[in-house]
Amino acid sequence: MLARQSCLSAMFLGLCLAGTLIAQDETKPGKSPRERIQKRTYEFKEAGQEMEYALFVPSKYDRERPSPLMVALHGLGSNPQQIMRYRGLVDLAEKHGYIVVAPMGYNSRGWYGSRGPKSKKSKPENLGELSEKDVMNVLAIVRKEFKIDPDRIYLMGHSMGGGGTWHLGLKHPDLWAGLAPIAPAIFRDPSAVAKIKHIPVILVQGDQDKLCSVEGARRWAVEMKKLSMTHRYIEVAGGGHVDVAFQKMPDIFDFFNKHRRNGKNGQAN
């Protein structure tokens, strides 16, 4: 238990550092897709408050043609604006024509339901339930406002968001065209992946990650291999907890571009 608490505290500090690094990178002048990142809110009725989310719409968006959508889940102590500004994310989304949305997950430590819907230690006690509900609410809002290809809805997350990616992938196995957990913080048996053996997965992990151990990612990779899943496991030699998310973002888009829901392959024409 103490080891887990230490891991969570370290994750919080690590993701705060990631936010600092990203903010420094934002000082470069010149127009870029990042300037089109929107900060939005909606009425989260179940929580009784306005809830923030971030949205990026590529310049090539055509309301007459369905677009791919990536849902991006931030890490512990982070927020939607930070993950949306991960180096390369919106630039690649612009290049490949993806809409990207980043929910808050109720707050910076909601875990997207991956640690259970309720806990007496949480504030509020149903934090997990609200965190998961927020993601699904935001997904519904975007699907209503924009023309989204139902066979090209992808889920990506880093650290706590990586654990949320596994959890929501397992919870809604018929929704996603692909999953991309990055350095995932996940506390469950990897044999659960059998439930989503039909979903393509790209798993990214640094072998020098001090926050989320490489051994955990390797166990999930072994299970996916046993099941002959369509997957790619990228273990970055010398990679830490934060840098791999930036380095391997192009690989994530390349992987998603090759896969559609229900075993359909390739990008839409």
PEDA-V438419 format. One record per residue. RES is the residue in one letter. PHI is phi in whole degrees, -180 to 180 (* if undefined). PSI is psi as a letter, one per 40 degrees, with the letter a starting at -180 (* if undefined). BURIAL is # if it has 9 or more other ideal C-beta (glycine too) atoms within 8 Angstrom, else .. Layout:
res phi psi burial
RES PHI PSI BURIAL
RES PHI PSI BURIAL
This chain:
res phi psi burial
M * d .
L -63 d .
A -63 d .
R -65 d .
Q -63 d .
S -64 d .
C -61 d #
L -66 d #
S -64 d .
A -65 d #
M -61 d #
F -60 d #
L -65 d #
G -64 d #
L -72 d #
C -64 d #
L -62 d #
A -59 d #
G -62 d #
T -64 d .
L -63 d #
I -66 d #
A -62 d #
Q -64 d .
D -69 d #
E -77 e .
T -78 e .
K -66 h .
P -77 i .
G 106 i .
K -73 h .
S -151 i .
P -56 d #
R -61 d #
E -70 e .
R -99 e #
I -68 h #
Q -100 i .
K -105 h .
R -121 i .
T -137 i .
Y -143 i #
E -83 h .
F -88 g #
K -61 d .
E -64 d .
A -98 e #
G 70 f .
Q -160 i .
E -76 h .
M -123 h #
E -83 i #
Y -151 i #
A -114 i #
L -139 h #
F -128 h #
V -120 h .
P -67 i #
S -65 d .
K -86 e .
Y -59 h #
D -126 h .
R -65 e .
E -90 e .
R -124 h .
P -69 h .
S -110 i #
P -73 i #
L -128 h #
M -114 h #
V -98 h #
A -114 h #
L -106 h #
H -76 i #
G -91 i #
L -60 h #
G 80 e #
S -103 a #
N -159 i #
P -60 d #
Q -66 d #
Q -67 d #
I -67 d #
M -64 d #
R -99 e #
Y -56 h #
R -56 h .
G 95 e .
L -61 c #
V -76 d #
D -64 d #
L -71 d #
A -63 d #
E -63 d #
K -62 d .
H -99 e #
G 78 f #
Y -90 h #
I -82 h #
V -125 h #
V -131 h #
A -124 h #
P -76 i #
M -76 d #
G 76 f #
Y 75 d #
N -150 a .
S -75 e #
R -142 f .
G -85 d #
W 66 e #
Y 57 f #
G 86 e #
S -70 e #
R -107 e .
G 105 i .
P -74 d .
K -142 i #
S -160 h #
K -67 e .
K -84 e .
S -90 i #
K -129 h .
P -72 i .
E -62 d .
N -96 f #
L -56 d #
G -61 d #
E -63 d #
L -68 d #
S -63 d #
E -66 d #
K -63 d #
D -60 d #
V -59 d #
M -70 d #
N -62 d #
V -65 d #
L -58 d #
A -65 d .
I -62 d #
V -68 d #
R -67 d #
K -77 d .
E -80 d .
F -118 i #
K -85 h .
I -106 h #
D -73 h #
P -64 e .
D -95 e #
R -137 f #
I -108 h #
Y -117 i #
L -126 h #
M -132 i #
G -157 i #
H -118 h #
S 62 b #
M -55 d #
G -68 d #
G -68 d #
G -64 d #
G -64 d #
T -64 d #
W -60 d #
H -62 d #
L -73 d #
G -64 d #
L -71 d #
K -74 d .
H -129 g .
P -68 e #
D -98 e .
L -95 d .
W -93 i #
A -89 e #
G -175 i #
L -124 i #
A -138 g #
P -77 h #
I -113 h #
A 43 f #
P -71 h #
A -94 g #
I -135 h #
F -120 g .
R -151 i .
D -69 h .
P -65 e #
S -63 e .
A -61 d #
V -63 e #
A -58 d .
K -69 d .
I -122 f #
K -65 e #
H -87 e .
I -97 h #
P -64 h #
V -133 h #
I -115 h #
L -111 h #
V -116 h #
Q -152 h #
G -91 h #
D -79 e #
Q -112 f .
D -68 h #
K -91 e .
L -101 d #
C -124 h #
S -60 i .
V -62 d #
E -60 d .
G -64 d #
A -63 d #
R -62 d #
R -64 d #
W -68 d #
A -64 d #
V -62 d #
E -64 d #
M -65 d #
K -67 d #
K -59 d .
L -86 e #
S 55 f .
M -70 i #
T -74 h .
H -155 i #
R -138 h .
Y -108 h #
I -109 h #
E -106 h #
V -88 h #
A -64 h .
G 80 e .
G -75 i #
G -98 a #
H -84 d #
V -101 d #
D -61 d #
V -65 d #
A -65 d #
F -78 d #
Q -62 d .
K -104 e #
M -60 d #
P -60 d .
D -65 d #
I -65 d #
F -65 d #
D -61 d .
F -66 d #
F -61 d #
N -61 d #
K -90 e #
H -134 h #
R -123 i #
R -63 i #
N 65 f .
G 78 e .
K -76 h .
N -112 i .
G 90 i .
Q -73 i .
A -69 i #
N -80 * .
